[in-house]
Every structure is written in C-alpha cells, then in structure tokens.
Amino acid sequence: MKRFALLFSIVVAVALAGCGNKQPDSTATTKYVIGMSQCNLGEPWRVQMNNDLKAAASKYPEIKMIFKDAQNNTTTQQSQVKELVDQLVDLIIISPKEALPLTKPVADAMAAGVPVIVLDRRVEGDKYTCFIGGNNELIGEQAGKYMVGLLGGKGNIVELKGLMTSTPAAERHNGFMKGIKGSKIKIVYSADCHWLEPDARREMASALTRFPGADDIAAVYAHNDPSAHGAYTAAKLEGKGRETTIKFIGIDALPHEGVTYVRDKMLNATFQYPTGGSEAIETAMKILNGETVDKDIILGTRVFTSDNVAEGGRAL
C-alpha cells in the first residue's frame, strides 16, 4: 500500500509539473479571423491605413488579422480575395486597386458566405456588406472652390491625377471640375500619376518645360499629398524660384505628410481623407456579432491651411 501511495504521488507530481511547464496557446482566445487585402503599400497613406487597422484590432483579443499586400497588381489582389475565402476567414476587408476587376471576386466572397467591407475605393454594384470611405467628390469640389478663391477666379493650372481607373481619382477630378465651374481657371496640363510621388515629380517637370514662363502656371491641384509634394519638389529643382509663385493643393492630410507640408509652407492647403481603418474594425465587429450596419459609411473631412493648421484644421 505504501509503495502504491508513493507511486501515485510521483505520477501526480509529474503530471502537475507537466501542466506547469505547458506553454499557453496563443490562439486560444481567437474567435474571428479577418483578412485584409491592401492594394499596395507604396503609398504612405496606405501604410497608415494598415497601421490604423492593426491599432484598432489590438483592442479585441478575439481577432486575428491576416494582411496581404497586392503590390499594386490587380490580378494578385483578385487571387488574394479567393485565397482568403479558401482559408475560411470570417470576414474580408479590401481596399481595391481598381473598381471593375475586383467586383467579381468580392461578389464571389459574398456568395460563399463571407461578409466583405470595401474600404476607401468602391467596387461596382452592391455585392458587398459595407463600404467605408470619404466623400471624394465633395473633397474635390471643396478643393476646386478653394482654388477659385486662391487664384481670384482665373489662371492656368496643372492637375496631377491619381490612378484614373480607381473611383477616388475619378471622383476627385469630377468634384474639382464642379468646384471651378464658372471661373476662368483652365487646366493646361494633366497626367495620371498613379498616386505616386516620383511620377508626379516627373510629370510636373514636363509641365514646367512645356510652360516655361513665370506666369504660365498659377497652381497645381494634386489628387494626393505625395503628388503635390512631388510637384513642389520639381518646381524647386528647376531652379527658377517657381515653387514660391505656384500654389499647391493636395489631399490626404496625414500628420507627418500633408499637414507638415502645409506647416512648412510647401503646400497652400491639404484636404483630409481619413483611412477608415478604425471604423472598419468597429464595423467588422458589429457584423461578426450579428448586428446590422449601414451599407455605406461616409467619413468626414477637414481642410488644413496656413491659417488653421495650428488649430487642427477646419471641418467641412
């Protein structure tokens, strides 16, 4: 009996020791897996979007995030959506490179029973759970009206567009045209810069060469702040001081980018385009918990100028 009791004690001790040394299962609290397909990470604004998603998701230990970078390739992003469905994620967030080519993959995910939040750029039709983004047409219109006031209603300008096969670029252009309607402002040079600063710098250099006179270009309207900064840099590198006479307007207003450019007097104004990262996670949690959400969630904007940048801009 004593030998049995001793043996039993040893077995219990070993078992307890094993329990004590067991490593915690990091997936034990995971309840939902959310896949995120980002069209590219070559734009600072998109890096910020991912950071905002991560920060918001970190508040929910039951969430596991899977991030995918399509590297500005539509075909890659189409495959990523299918991969996420095949991985049996609970929800997909996608910021599409282009509207039409990503419409079917998103619709296929919905048909497979996976809810989809479309973030920033729209797809065609209504086969998605929720769209979250800013009102690009309103932002473009406000930028146009600001330009009219800035130039006194007349002048030749350069428009440096984003990727024109994406909905934000088209909407920012259309809104801007509404904003300058009735004025004597004329777009004498425009180019698709694909949202990239190097492309904008190159296109602005071409514009400066084509219009070499000191008064030939009064202002630049850029669809994002990297393009506006690229235009400013090109004007400065030209060496004729035109960066001090040409007005520059951008969109995005990241604190370390557009807002800083306004504060440093490189840009005359930048209009905020929120990333929607935090809102996407909050909306995802509502969807996953069975709550009803709005089909479209439109985020607000602010304008930052030298007059109000110190106060955090002005809401529009």
C-alpha positions as CSV (number, residue, x, y, z in Angstrom):
1,M,0.0,0.0,0.0
2,K,2.8,2.4,0.9
3,R,4.5,1.6,-2.4
4,F,1.2,2.3,-4.3
5,A,0.8,5.6,-2.5
6,L,4.4,6.6,-3.3
7,L,3.9,5.6,-6.9
8,F,0.6,7.6,-7.1
9,S,2.4,10.7,-5.6
10,I,5.1,10.5,-8.2
11,V,2.6,10.3,-11.1
12,V,0.6,13.2,-9.7
13,A,3.8,15.3,-9.3
14,V,4.9,14.6,-12.8
15,A,1.5,15.5,-14.2
16,L,1.5,18.7,-12.3
17,A,5.0,19.6,-13.4
18,G,3.9,18.9,-17.0
19,C,1.0,21.3,-16.6
20,G,3.2,23.9,-15.1
21,N,5.6,23.8,-18.0
22,K,3.0,23.8,-20.7
23,Q,3.2,26.9,-22.9
24,P,0.0,29.0,-23.3
25,D,-1.8,28.6,-26.6
26,S,-1.7,32.0,-28.3
27,T,-4.7,31.1,-30.4
28,A,-6.9,30.1,-27.5
29,T,-8.7,33.4,-27.5
30,T,-9.1,33.7,-31.2
31,K,-12.7,33.8,-32.2
32,Y,-12.7,35.7,-35.5
33,V,-10.1,35.7,-38.4
34,I,-10.2,38.8,-40.6
35,G,-8.4,39.0,-43.8
36,M,-7.2,42.4,-45.2
37,S,-6.2,42.8,-48.9
38,Q,-4.4,46.1,-49.4
39,C,-3.9,47.2,-53.0
40,N,-0.3,48.4,-52.3
41,L,2.0,49.6,-49.6
42,G,3.9,52.0,-51.8
43,E,1.8,55.0,-50.6
44,P,2.3,56.4,-47.1
45,W,-1.5,56.8,-46.7
46,R,-2.0,53.0,-47.2
47,V,0.7,52.2,-44.7
48,Q,-1.2,54.4,-42.3
49,M,-4.4,52.6,-43.1
50,N,-2.8,49.3,-42.2
51,N,-1.4,50.7,-39.0
52,D,-4.9,52.1,-38.1
53,L,-6.4,48.7,-38.7
54,K,-3.8,47.0,-36.5
55,A,-4.2,49.5,-33.7
56,A,-8.0,49.1,-33.7
57,A,-7.8,45.3,-33.9
58,S,-5.4,45.2,-31.0
59,K,-8.3,46.2,-28.7
60,Y,-10.0,42.9,-29.5
61,P,-8.0,39.8,-28.3
62,E,-10.6,37.6,-30.1
63,I,-9.5,39.0,-33.5
64,K,-6.7,37.5,-35.6
65,M,-5.7,39.7,-38.6
66,I,-4.2,38.4,-41.9
67,F,-2.7,41.1,-44.0
68,K,-2.0,40.8,-47.7
69,D,-0.2,43.3,-50.0
70,A,-1.3,43.1,-53.7
71,Q,1.8,45.3,-54.6
72,N,-0.3,47.4,-57.0
73,N,-1.2,44.3,-59.1
74,T,-4.9,43.8,-59.8
75,T,-4.5,40.1,-60.7
76,T,-2.7,39.5,-57.4
77,Q,-5.4,41.1,-55.5
78,Q,-8.1,39.1,-57.3
79,S,-6.2,35.9,-56.2
80,Q,-5.8,37.2,-52.6
81,V,-9.6,37.5,-52.2
82,K,-10.1,33.9,-53.3
83,E,-7.2,32.8,-51.1
84,L,-8.8,34.4,-48.0
85,V,-12.2,32.7,-48.8
86,D,-10.4,29.4,-49.2
87,Q,-8.7,30.0,-45.8
88,L,-12.1,30.2,-44.3
89,V,-11.7,33.7,-42.8
90,D,-14.7,35.1,-41.0
91,L,-14.7,38.5,-42.8
92,I,-12.7,40.2,-45.5
93,I,-11.6,43.9,-45.7
94,I,-10.4,45.0,-49.1
95,S,-9.1,48.3,-50.4
96,P,-9.3,47.6,-54.1
97,K,-6.7,48.8,-56.7
98,E,-9.5,49.1,-59.3
99,A,-13.2,49.0,-59.2
100,L,-14.4,46.8,-62.0
101,P,-11.8,44.0,-61.9
102,L,-12.3,43.5,-58.1
103,T,-16.2,43.5,-58.4
104,K,-16.5,39.8,-59.2
105,P,-14.0,38.5,-56.5
106,V,-15.9,40.5,-53.9
107,A,-19.2,39.2,-55.1
108,D,-17.9,35.6,-55.1
109,A,-16.8,36.0,-51.5
110,M,-20.2,37.2,-50.6
111,A,-21.8,34.3,-52.4
112,A,-19.5,32.0,-50.3
113,G,-21.0,33.5,-47.1
114,V,-18.0,35.7,-46.3
115,P,-19.0,39.3,-45.4
116,V,-16.9,42.0,-47.1
117,I,-16.0,45.5,-46.1
118,V,-14.9,47.6,-49.1
119,L,-12.6,50.3,-47.7
120,D,-11.6,53.6,-49.4
121,R,-12.2,52.6,-53.1
122,R,-15.5,51.2,-54.3
123,V,-16.3,48.2,-56.4
124,E,-19.1,48.2,-59.0
125,G,-22.7,47.2,-58.0
126,D,-23.8,46.4,-54.5
127,K,-22.5,42.9,-53.8
128,Y,-20.6,43.8,-50.6
129,T,-21.6,44.1,-47.0
130,C,-20.4,47.7,-46.3
131,F,-18.5,50.4,-47.9
132,I,-16.4,52.8,-45.8
133,G,-14.7,55.9,-47.2
134,G,-14.7,59.6,-47.6
135,N,-16.7,61.7,-50.0
136,N,-14.1,62.1,-52.7
137,E,-16.4,64.2,-54.9
138,L,-17.1,66.6,-52.1
139,I,-13.4,66.9,-51.3
140,G,-12.6,67.6,-54.9
141,E,-15.4,70.2,-55.1
142,Q,-14.1,71.9,-52.0
143,A,-10.6,71.9,-53.4
144,G,-11.9,73.5,-56.5
145,K,-13.7,76.2,-54.7
146,Y,-10.6,76.9,-52.6
147,M,-8.6,77.1,-55.8
148,V,-11.0,79.7,-57.2
149,G,-10.6,81.8,-54.1
150,L,-6.8,81.3,-54.0
151,L,-6.4,82.5,-57.6
152,G,-9.1,85.1,-57.7
153,G,-11.1,83.1,-60.2
154,K,-8.6,82.9,-63.0
155,G,-5.3,81.2,-64.0
156,N,-3.7,78.2,-65.7
157,I,-3.2,75.1,-63.5
158,V,-1.8,71.6,-63.6
159,E,-3.9,68.6,-62.4
160,L,-1.9,65.6,-61.2
161,K,-4.4,62.8,-61.0
162,G,-4.4,59.6,-59.1
163,L,-5.0,56.2,-60.7
164,M,-7.9,57.1,-63.0
165,T,-9.2,53.5,-63.1
166,S,-9.9,53.9,-59.4
167,T,-13.1,55.5,-58.1
168,P,-11.4,58.1,-55.8
169,A,-9.4,59.6,-58.7
170,A,-12.4,59.9,-61.0
171,E,-14.5,61.4,-58.1
172,R,-11.8,63.9,-57.1
173,H,-11.5,65.1,-60.7
174,N,-15.3,65.4,-61.2
175,G,-15.7,67.2,-57.9
176,F,-12.9,69.6,-58.7
177,M,-14.5,70.4,-62.1
178,K,-17.7,71.3,-60.3
179,G,-15.8,73.5,-57.9
180,I,-14.1,75.6,-60.6
181,K,-17.2,75.7,-62.8
182,G,-18.0,79.3,-63.9
183,S,-14.5,80.6,-63.2
184,K,-11.7,81.4,-65.6
185,I,-9.4,78.7,-64.3
186,K,-8.1,76.5,-67.0
187,I,-6.3,73.1,-66.8
188,V,-3.5,73.3,-69.2
189,Y,-1.7,70.1,-68.2
190,S,-3.0,66.9,-66.6
191,A,-1.5,63.5,-66.1
192,D,-2.3,60.2,-64.3
193,C,0.4,59.9,-61.7
194,H,-0.9,56.6,-60.2
195,W,-0.8,58.3,-56.7
196,L,3.0,58.1,-56.7
197,E,5.3,61.0,-55.9
198,P,8.1,60.1,-58.4
199,D,5.5,60.0,-61.2
200,A,4.1,63.4,-60.1
201,R,7.6,64.9,-59.9
202,R,8.4,63.7,-63.5
203,E,5.1,65.0,-64.9
204,M,5.5,68.3,-63.2
205,A,8.9,68.7,-64.7
206,S,7.4,68.1,-68.1
207,A,4.7,70.7,-67.4
208,L,7.3,73.3,-66.3
209,T,9.2,72.7,-69.5
210,R,6.1,73.0,-71.7
211,F,5.1,76.2,-69.9
212,P,8.4,77.9,-69.0
213,G,7.1,81.4,-68.4
214,A,7.0,82.8,-64.8
215,D,3.2,83.2,-65.1
216,D,2.4,80.2,-67.3
217,I,1.3,78.0,-64.3
218,A,-0.5,79.6,-61.4
219,A,-1.3,76.5,-59.3
220,V,-1.2,72.7,-59.0
221,Y,-4.2,70.5,-57.9
222,A,-2.9,67.1,-56.9
223,H,-5.1,64.2,-56.1
224,N,-2.9,63.3,-53.1
225,D,-0.2,64.9,-51.0
226,P,2.7,62.9,-52.3
227,S,1.9,64.1,-55.8
228,A,1.6,67.7,-54.5
229,H,4.9,67.4,-52.8
230,G,6.4,65.9,-56.0
231,A,5.2,68.9,-57.9
232,Y,6.7,71.3,-55.4
233,T,10.0,69.4,-55.5
234,A,10.1,69.6,-59.3
235,A,9.4,73.3,-59.3
236,K,12.2,73.8,-56.7
237,L,14.7,71.7,-58.6
238,E,14.0,73.7,-61.8
239,G,15.9,76.5,-60.0
240,K,13.8,79.4,-61.2
241,G,12.0,80.0,-57.9
242,R,8.7,79.0,-59.3
243,E,8.0,76.9,-56.2
244,T,7.4,80.3,-54.4
245,T,4.9,81.6,-57.0
246,I,3.0,78.5,-57.9
247,K,0.2,77.4,-55.4
248,F,0.0,73.8,-54.4
249,I,-3.1,71.9,-53.2
250,G,-3.2,68.2,-52.1
251,I,-5.4,65.6,-50.5
252,D,-4.9,63.2,-47.6
253,A,-3.6,65.4,-44.7
254,L,-1.6,62.8,-42.8
255,P,0.0,64.5,-39.8
256,H,3.6,63.6,-40.9
257,E,2.9,64.3,-44.6
258,G,0.3,66.8,-45.9
259,V,-0.2,68.7,-42.7
260,T,3.5,69.0,-42.2
261,Y,3.9,70.3,-45.8
262,V,1.3,73.0,-45.1
263,R,3.0,73.9,-41.9
264,D,6.3,74.2,-43.7
265,K,4.7,76.3,-46.4
266,M,5.3,73.9,-49.3
267,L,1.5,73.3,-49.8
268,N,-1.1,76.0,-49.5
269,A,-3.8,73.5,-48.5
270,T,-4.5,69.8,-47.9
271,F,-7.9,68.2,-47.5
272,Q,-8.2,65.3,-45.1
273,Y,-9.1,61.8,-46.4
274,P,-9.5,59.5,-43.4
275,T,-8.1,56.0,-43.8
276,G,-11.2,54.4,-42.2
277,G,-9.0,51.8,-40.5
278,S,-10.5,52.2,-37.1
279,E,-14.1,52.4,-38.4
280,A,-13.5,49.2,-40.5
281,I,-12.6,47.2,-37.4
282,E,-15.5,48.6,-35.3
283,T,-17.9,47.8,-38.2
284,A,-16.4,44.3,-38.7
285,M,-17.1,43.5,-35.0
286,K,-20.7,44.6,-35.4
287,I,-21.1,42.4,-38.5
288,L,-19.4,39.4,-36.9
289,N,-21.6,39.8,-33.8
290,G,-24.8,39.8,-35.9
291,E,-25.6,43.5,-35.8
292,T,-27.0,45.4,-38.7
293,V,-24.7,48.1,-40.2
294,D,-25.2,50.8,-42.8
295,K,-24.5,49.8,-46.4
296,D,-22.4,53.0,-46.9
297,I,-20.5,54.8,-44.1
298,I,-19.2,58.1,-45.4
299,L,-16.4,59.7,-43.3
300,G,-16.0,63.5,-42.8
301,T,-13.1,65.7,-44.0
302,R,-11.1,68.8,-42.8
303,V,-9.1,71.4,-44.7
304,F,-5.7,72.4,-43.4
305,T,-4.3,75.8,-44.4
306,S,-1.6,78.1,-43.0
307,D,-4.3,80.0,-41.2
308,N,-5.7,77.0,-39.3
309,V,-3.1,74.2,-39.3
310,A,-2.1,75.1,-35.8
311,E,-5.7,74.6,-34.6
312,G,-6.1,71.2,-36.3
313,G,-7.7,72.4,-39.5
314,R,-11.3,73.2,-40.2
315,A,-14.2,70.7,-40.6
316,L,-16.1,70.9,-43.9
